[in-house]
Amino acid sequence: MEAKQSNGKYWALCFFWLAIMITLLVVYREFFWLALPGTVTYFAKAMDIM
């Protein structure tokens, strides 16, 4: 049985990338997709999917 890891770091990174993605949506709409990999990856890690 594996020990449960703290996911706080991943949640912080997820919200950081989410803020970047929202900023890109507002300022540079055509480039918002550049923040999608970081947002989705750290959300999956925070939810313990990966």
Gaussian input, Z-matrix of N, CA and C with variables (Angstrom, degrees):
# hf/3-21g

backbone

0 1
 N
 C     1     B1
 C     2     B2     1     A1
 N     3     B3     2     A2     1     D1
 C     4     B4     3     A3     2     D2
 C     5     B5     4     A4     3     D3
 N     6     B6     5     A5     4     D4
 C     7     B7     6     A6     5     D5
 C     8     B8     7     A7     6     D6
 N     9     B9     8     A8     7     D7
 C    10    B10     9     A9     8     D8
 C    11    B11    10    A10     9     D9
 N    12    B12    11    A11    10    D10
 C    13    B13    12    A12    11    D11
 C    14    B14    13    A13    12    D12
 N    15    B15    14    A14    13    D13
 C    16    B16    15    A15    14    D14
 C    17    B17    16    A16    15    D15
 N    18    B18    17    A17    16    D16
 C    19    B19    18    A18    17    D17
 C    20    B20    19    A19    18    D18
 N    21    B21    20    A20    19    D19
 C    22    B22    21    A21    20    D20
 C    23    B23    22    A22    21    D21
 N    24    B24    23    A23    22    D22
 C    25    B25    24    A24    23    D23
 C    26    B26    25    A25    24    D24
 N    27    B27    26    A26    25    D25
 C    28    B28    27    A27    26    D26
 C    29    B29    28    A28    27    D27
 N    30    B30    29    A29    28    D28
 C    31    B31    30    A30    29    D29
 C    32    B32    31    A31    30    D30
 N    33    B33    32    A32    31    D31
 C    34    B34    33    A33    32    D32
 C    35    B35    34    A34    33    D33
 N    36    B36    35    A35    34    D34
 C    37    B37    36    A36    35    D35
 C    38    B38    37    A37    36    D36
 N    39    B39    38    A38    37    D37
 C    40    B40    39    A39    38    D38
 C    41    B41    40    A40    39    D39
 N    42    B42    41    A41    40    D40
 C    43    B43    42    A42    41    D41
 C    44    B44    43    A43    42    D42
 N    45    B45    44    A44    43    D43
 C    46    B46    45    A45    44    D44
 C    47    B47    46    A46    45    D45
 N    48    B48    47    A47    46    D46
 C    49    B49    48    A48    47    D47
 C    50    B50    49    A49    48    D48
 N    51    B51    50    A50    49    D49
 C    52    B52    51    A51    50    D50
 C    53    B53    52    A52    51    D51
 N    54    B54    53    A53    52    D52
 C    55    B55    54    A54    53    D53
 C    56    B56    55    A55    54    D54
 N    57    B57    56    A56    55    D55
 C    58    B58    57    A57    56    D56
 C    59    B59    58    A58    57    D57
 N    60    B60    59    A59    58    D58
 C    61    B61    60    A60    59    D59
 C    62    B62    61    A61    60    D60
 N    63    B63    62    A62    61    D61
 C    64    B64    63    A63    62    D62
 C    65    B65    64    A64    63    D63
 N    66    B66    65    A65    64    D64
 C    67    B67    66    A66    65    D65
 C    68    B68    67    A67    66    D66
 N    69    B69    68    A68    67    D67
 C    70    B70    69    A69    68    D68
 C    71    B71    70    A70    69    D69
 N    72    B72    71    A71    70    D70
 C    73    B73    72    A72    71    D71
 C    74    B74    73    A73    72    D72
 N    75    B75    74    A74    73    D73
 C    76    B76    75    A75    74    D74
 C    77    B77    76    A76    75    D75
 N    78    B78    77    A77    76    D76
 C    79    B79    78    A78    77    D77
 C    80    B80    79    A79    78    D78
 N    81    B81    80    A80    79    D79
 C    82    B82    81    A81    80    D80
 C    83    B83    82    A82    81    D81
 N    84    B84    83    A83    82    D82
 C    85    B85    84    A84    83    D83
 C    86    B86    85    A85    84    D84
 N    87    B87    86    A86    85    D85
 C    88    B88    87    A87    86    D86
 C    89    B89    88    A88    87    D87
 N    90    B90    89    A89    88    D88
 C    91    B91    90    A90    89    D89
 C    92    B92    91    A91    90    D90
 N    93    B93    92    A92    91    D91
 C    94    B94    93    A93    92    D92
 C    95    B95    94    A94    93    D93
 N    96    B96    95    A95    94    D94
 C    97    B97    96    A96    95    D95
 C    98    B98    97    A97    96    D96
 N    99    B99    98    A98    97    D97
 C   100   B100    99    A99    98    D98
 C   101   B101   100   A100    99    D99
 N   102   B102   101   A101   100   D100
 C   103   B103   102   A102   101   D101
 C   104   B104   103   A103   102   D102
 N   105   B105   104   A104   103   D103
 C   106   B106   105   A105   104   D104
 C   107   B107   106   A106   105   D105
 N   108   B108   107   A107   106   D106
 C   109   B109   108   A108   107   D107
 C   110   B110   109   A109   108   D108
 N   111   B111   110   A110   109   D109
 C   112   B112   111   A111   110   D110
 C   113   B113   112   A112   111   D111
 N   114   B114   113   A113   112   D112
 C   115   B115   114   A114   113   D113
 C   116   B116   115   A115   114   D114
 N   117   B117   116   A116   115   D115
 C   118   B118   117   A117   116   D116
 C   119   B119   118   A118   117   D117
 N   120   B120   119   A119   118   D118
 C   121   B121   120   A120   119   D119
 C   122   B122   121   A121   120   D120
 N   123   B123   122   A122   121   D121
 C   124   B124   123   A123   122   D122
 C   125   B125   124   A124   123   D123
 N   126   B126   125   A125   124   D124
 C   127   B127   126   A126   125   D125
 C   128   B128   127   A127   126   D126
 N   129   B129   128   A128   127   D127
 C   130   B130   129   A129   128   D128
 C   131   B131   130   A130   129   D129
 N   132   B132   131   A131   130   D130
 C   133   B133   132   A132   131   D131
 C   134   B134   133   A133   132   D132
 N   135   B135   134   A134   133   D133
 C   136   B136   135   A135   134   D134
 C   137   B137   136   A136   135   D135
 N   138   B138   137   A137   136   D136
 C   139   B139   138   A138   137   D137
 C   140   B140   139   A139   138   D138
 N   141   B141   140   A140   139   D139
 C   142   B142   141   A141   140   D140
 C   143   B143   142   A142   141   D141
 N   144   B144   143   A143   142   D142
 C   145   B145   144   A144   143   D143
 C   146   B146   145   A145   144   D144
 N   147   B147   146   A146   145   D145
 C   148   B148   147   A147   146   D146
 C   149   B149   148   A148   147   D147

   B1=1.4520
   B2=1.5241
   B3=1.3044
   B4=1.4599
   B5=1.5241
   B6=1.3333
   B7=1.4597
   B8=1.5293
   B9=1.3124
   B10=1.4672
   B11=1.5233
   B12=1.3445
   B13=1.4571
   B14=1.5212
   B15=1.3213
   B16=1.4554
   B17=1.5295
   B18=1.3014
   B19=1.4607
   B20=1.5208
   B21=1.3227
   B22=1.4584
   B23=1.5118
   B24=1.3276
   B25=1.4691
   B26=1.5257
   B27=1.3248
   B28=1.4597
   B29=1.5289
   B30=1.3398
   B31=1.4594
   B32=1.5171
   B33=1.3309
   B34=1.4686
   B35=1.5243
   B36=1.3248
   B37=1.4615
   B38=1.5274
   B39=1.3120
   B40=1.4684
   B41=1.5258
   B42=1.3307
   B43=1.4634
   B44=1.5225
   B45=1.3305
   B46=1.4633
   B47=1.5259
   B48=1.3384
   B49=1.4671
   B50=1.5283
   B51=1.3257
   B52=1.4640
   B53=1.5290
   B54=1.3265
   B55=1.4669
   B56=1.5253
   B57=1.3259
   B58=1.4660
   B59=1.5270
   B60=1.3271
   B61=1.4590
   B62=1.5277
   B63=1.3283
   B64=1.4638
   B65=1.5238
   B66=1.3372
   B67=1.4659
   B68=1.5214
   B69=1.3168
   B70=1.4586
   B71=1.5281
   B72=1.3386
   B73=1.4648
   B74=1.5233
   B75=1.3290
   B76=1.4608
   B77=1.5251
   B78=1.3393
   B79=1.4599
   B80=1.5266
   B81=1.3263
   B82=1.4712
   B83=1.5255
   B84=1.3130
   B85=1.4657
   B86=1.5295
   B87=1.3200
   B88=1.4642
   B89=1.5312
   B90=1.3433
   B91=1.4617
   B92=1.5326
   B93=1.3368
   B94=1.4643
   B95=1.5254
   B96=1.3167
   B97=1.4659
   B98=1.5255
   B99=1.3238
   B100=1.4653
   B101=1.5297
   B102=1.3231
   B103=1.4644
   B104=1.5289
   B105=1.3177
   B106=1.4675
   B107=1.5331
   B108=1.3373
   B109=1.4680
   B110=1.5283
   B111=1.3258
   B112=1.4646
   B113=1.5138
   B114=1.3288
   B115=1.4621
   B116=1.5269
   B117=1.3078
   B118=1.4672
   B119=1.5302
   B120=1.3198
   B121=1.4640
   B122=1.5190
   B123=1.3254
   B124=1.4623
   B125=1.5203
   B126=1.3378
   B127=1.4605
   B128=1.5281
   B129=1.3260
   B130=1.4662
   B131=1.5274
   B132=1.3298
   B133=1.4656
   B134=1.5253
   B135=1.3346
   B136=1.4627
   B137=1.5245
   B138=1.3369
   B139=1.4591
   B140=1.5279
   B141=1.3251
   B142=1.4680
   B143=1.5298
   B144=1.3264
   B145=1.4590
   B146=1.5236
   B147=1.3177
   B148=1.4679
   B149=1.5162
   A1=109.11
   A2=116.23
   A3=121.20
   A4=111.26
   A5=114.80
   A6=119.78
   A7=108.98
   A8=116.37
   A9=121.29
   A10=109.62
   A11=116.19
   A12=121.52
   A13=110.18
   A14=115.03
   A15=120.44
   A16=109.05
   A17=116.57
   A18=121.64
   A19=112.63
   A20=118.29
   A21=121.61
   A22=113.13
   A23=116.06
   A24=120.19
   A25=110.12
   A26=116.69
   A27=120.35
   A28=111.71
   A29=117.10
   A30=119.42
   A31=110.93
   A32=116.85
   A33=120.35
   A34=110.46
   A35=117.19
   A36=120.63
   A37=111.55
   A38=116.80
   A39=120.38
   A40=110.30
   A41=117.38
   A42=120.08
   A43=111.76
   A44=117.12
   A45=120.84
   A46=110.15
   A47=116.84
   A48=120.67
   A49=111.17
   A50=116.88
   A51=119.81
   A52=110.58
   A53=116.63
   A54=120.06
   A55=110.80
   A56=116.44
   A57=119.93
   A58=110.13
   A59=116.77
   A60=120.36
   A61=111.18
   A62=117.79
   A63=120.87
   A64=110.34
   A65=116.44
   A66=119.92
   A67=110.74
   A68=116.57
   A69=119.57
   A70=111.61
   A71=117.40
   A72=119.87
   A73=111.46
   A74=116.47
   A75=120.35
   A76=111.17
   A77=116.61
   A78=120.60
   A79=112.08
   A80=116.15
   A81=121.22
   A82=108.55
   A83=116.05
   A84=121.23
   A85=113.20
   A86=117.47
   A87=119.74
   A88=113.05
   A89=117.69
   A90=120.47
   A91=113.83
   A92=118.54
   A93=119.55
   A94=112.29
   A95=117.31
   A96=120.89
   A97=111.81
   A98=118.91
   A99=120.87
   A100=111.86
   A101=117.67
   A102=121.22
   A103=112.58
   A104=118.34
   A105=120.62
   A106=113.89
   A107=120.29
   A108=118.39
   A109=113.43
   A110=117.11
   A111=119.75
   A112=111.96
   A113=116.55
   A114=120.66
   A115=111.09
   A116=116.69
   A117=120.56
   A118=111.30
   A119=117.24
   A120=120.72
   A121=111.56
   A122=117.23
   A123=119.30
   A124=112.12
   A125=118.50
   A126=119.74
   A127=110.04
   A128=116.42
   A129=120.14
   A130=111.04
   A131=117.11
   A132=119.69
   A133=111.08
   A134=117.45
   A135=120.39
   A136=111.15
   A137=117.03
   A138=120.69
   A139=112.00
   A140=117.03
   A141=124.55
   A142=111.43
   A143=116.06
   A144=121.73
   A145=110.18
   A146=116.07
   A147=121.03
   A148=109.80
   D1=131.56
   D2=-177.20
   D3=-83.96
   D4=147.65
   D5=175.03
   D6=-75.67
   D7=141.73
   D8=-179.24
   D9=-76.43
   D10=128.10
   D11=179.04
   D12=-88.88
   D13=155.02
   D14=173.87
   D15=-77.61
   D16=131.35
   D17=-177.77
   D18=-102.69
   D19=10.01
   D20=-177.62
   D21=-60.71
   D22=-38.80
   D23=179.45
   D24=-63.71
   D25=-41.04
   D26=-179.36
   D27=-69.35
   D28=-36.67
   D29=176.11
   D30=-64.63
   D31=-41.38
   D32=178.90
   D33=-62.11
   D34=-44.21
   D35=178.64
   D36=-66.66
   D37=-35.66
   D38=177.70
   D39=-62.66
   D40=-46.37
   D41=179.98
   D42=-69.61
   D43=-31.85
   D44=175.06
   D45=-61.88
   D46=-48.55
   D47=179.02
   D48=-67.20
   D49=-33.31
   D50=177.20
   D51=-64.60
   D52=-40.64
   D53=177.16
   D54=-63.70
   D55=-40.47
   D56=177.00
   D57=-63.23
   D58=-42.56
   D59=-178.86
   D60=-64.32
   D61=-42.59
   D62=178.92
   D63=-65.32
   D64=-40.82
   D65=177.24
   D66=-60.94
   D67=-43.50
   D68=178.53
   D69=-65.60
   D70=-35.37
   D71=177.38
   D72=-63.68
   D73=-36.63
   D74=-177.75
   D75=-79.14
   D76=-44.20
   D77=-171.69
   D78=-90.79
   D79=-53.86
   D80=-177.23
   D81=-122.35
   D82=79.07
   D83=-172.92
   D84=-55.08
   D85=-35.55
   D86=-175.69
   D87=-74.24
   D88=-10.94
   D89=-177.75
   D90=-111.17
   D91=8.14
   D92=-176.43
   D93=-62.94
   D94=-28.03
   D95=-177.55
   D96=-65.11
   D97=-17.21
   D98=177.95
   D99=-65.78
   D100=-25.16
   D101=179.73
   D102=-91.53
   D103=-6.99
   D104=-178.17
   D105=-62.01
   D106=-44.38
   D107=-179.21
   D108=-59.97
   D109=-42.07
   D110=178.77
   D111=-65.24
   D112=-42.37
   D113=-179.07
   D114=-64.43
   D115=-48.71
   D116=-176.86
   D117=-68.95
   D118=-40.44
   D119=-179.16
   D120=-62.82
   D121=-49.62
   D122=-177.43
   D123=-73.94
   D124=-25.28
   D125=172.39
   D126=-66.84
   D127=-42.68
   D128=178.78
   D129=-64.48
   D130=-39.90
   D131=178.28
   D132=-68.29
   D133=-37.73
   D134=178.97
   D135=-67.25
   D136=-34.84
   D137=177.48
   D138=-81.39
   D139=0.01
   D140=179.40
   D141=62.75
   D142=37.14
   D143=176.21
   D144=-86.44
   D145=-34.28
   D146=179.74
   D147=-101.26

